[in-house]
């Protein structure tokens, strides 16, 4: 009986030991599996974290690169904007200066045009005066020519009378020795008349010579030719002044239109 009980205790102890061994194995196996799963999950999590860190680093680098490029682009745009602004300011200043210069030139042109107008008027007056002088000289020449014609005709008549009287006088002189006292008186009377006619002929010739000198081609060409040449020169100067005046007016109008166009274009920018 005592041996049976001991055998039963030993059997129970074996069962307990077996169960304990099974539990120990199961516990170790389960714990190993758990540790293995935990390590696996931890590795996966660590890998994901590393990937995320790499992704985050890459994104940070991209963000930094993008920020640097943006800042650089902003700086370039700012520089370009400053250059354009400076260029616009320079163009506006240049346009203002051009406008002021054109206004000054226009004012100078107005003064010059007024001076040219005065010069044109003076030249026109001088041309008119010279033309009047030429006409007056021509009238005087024509008058002298008419007077010379009358003097020549009178000289021809007196010369003819003198010639006739000279013939009579010579005939009477030949016959003076045989003629009567009355005939001799007629001879002396005709001789006196001949002397007077001869003196009149000399006076007429002298007068004719003086008038011919006044109306000779050389004197006439000197007076009228010089005046006509001066008139041609004055008319040429007058035309040149008028052309210069028109050129100044056209230049002033073109400069003004160009300035207005530049100002409008600058404002449009």
ABEGO torsion letter per residue (X at the ends): XAAAAAAAAAAAAAAAAAAAAAAAAAAAAAAAAAAAAAAAAAAAAAAAAAAAAAAAAAAAAAAAAAAAAAAAAAAAAAAAAAAAAAAAAAAAAAAAAAAAAAAAAAAAAAAAAAAAAAAAAAAAAAAAAAAAAAAAAAAAAAAAAAAAAAAAAAAAAAAAAAAAAAAAAAAAAAAAAABBAAAAAAAAAAAAAAAAAAAAAAAAAAAAAAAAAAABAAAAAAAAAAAAAAAAAAAAAAAAAAAAAAAAAAAAAAAAAAAAAAAAAAAAX
